[in-house]
Structures are given as structure tokens and as C-alpha cells.
């Protein structure tokens, strides 16, 4: 595991970003900030699957994207987890046909 390098809008640096226009980069930044917010909120949730499913639908609708997955995974073995401890949130989504992936 290594640290993710991000731009000033919190978007993970990637060669795929060159395929996005300025508006799409702003949307990607809003999504990254939303994911940071979710990372902080998930700690207090009782049903993590419901929380993630609800937020996946919200992301799809609010940002007009297609989320491929929004999952909590164990950082040691990358298996799907139902506990926040030793886990990260993983997301893959399509923004104007460009697939972006990240973890928080």
C-alpha cells in the first residue's frame, strides 16, 4: 500500500484525468470530497452496506455518473468487509465514459 497523491481538488492523480475536461475534473473533485466525507461518517454507521448502497445511489443521481462499485474492503487482504477498522472505501465510476478508481 502506498499513499495516493492528489491534486488541490482531492482528485487522485492519474493519466486518465487528461481525458476529462475542466467541468468533469470539478465533478471528480466534488466526488472525491464526498468520499472523504463518507469516510468520516461511516465510522458511526450501524449498517455499513445500507449506508454504502444509499450513498452509491445518491452519487449516481447527483453527479450523473455510473458507479461500478462502492465497497468497504479490508486493507490487508482486500476482501469485502463489514467493519470499518482496518478497511478502506473503494470506488470505481464512469464520468463521461472515463473510468476513475479511488480509495479512501
N, C-alpha and C positions, 0 to 999 in steps of 0.2 A: 504494500500500500504506500502511496506517496501523496503529497499534498497537491490539491488541484489549484492551478494558477488561474486567477480570474481577472477580468477587466474591471474598470471602475463601476460598471453596472452589475457586477457579480456574475456575469456570464463566463462559464469556463472557456478558456482559450482553446480554440480548435480550428483546424484548416477549413472545416465545414462552415464556419462563420463567414468566410469570404463569399459564400453563396447567398447570404442574406443581405437585404437592403437595410437602410437606416431604420425604417419603421419596424422591420422584422427583428432587428437587433434590440430595439427598445422593448418589443414584446418579450423577447427572450430574457431580457434583464428583469422585466416585471415577473416573469415566471420564476426566475432564479430567486428573486426576493421573496416571492410567495413560498417557495420551497424552504427557504431559511426560516420563515415564519412558521411553517408546518413542522419543521424540525423542533422548534421550541415548544410548540403546542402539543405535539404527540406525546410528550413526556407525561402529560396529565390525563390522557385518554384511557378509558377502561377497555373499549373495544377498538383495537387498532385497525382491524380490517374494515369495519364500518367507517371509521374516520378516513382512511385512505380512499375507499370507494366513493364516499361523498365528495372528497376534495378532487378526485380524478374527474368526476362529472362536472364539477364547478370549473375546473381548468379548461376542459373541452369547450364548455359553453362560453365562458368569459373571454377566452383568448382565441376562440375559433381555431383550435388545434385538434389533433388526434393523438391522444395519449396511448402509446403502445403498452406501457406498464408503469405502475406507480406502486412500488413494493418496499417493504421493510426486510432487509437481509442482514444476516449475521456477518460481521466483518472478518471473522476467522475462516469460515468455510463457504460463505456466500449462499447458504441455504436460507429459504424464506423463514422469517422469524415472526413470532408473536409477542416478543419482548423488546422494549426499546434498548435495554442495556446491551452493550457490545454489538449494536446494529446501526445501520445507516439506511436512509431512504434513497432508493434508486428510481430514476425516471428516464423513460425514453418517449419522445414525442415527435410528431411531424409538424413543422412550421413551413407552410408553403412547399411541401414535398421534400424538404430537407430534414433528415432525421438527426435530432440532437439527443445526446445522452448526458446524464449527470448523476451525481450522488451527493448527499448532504448528511 
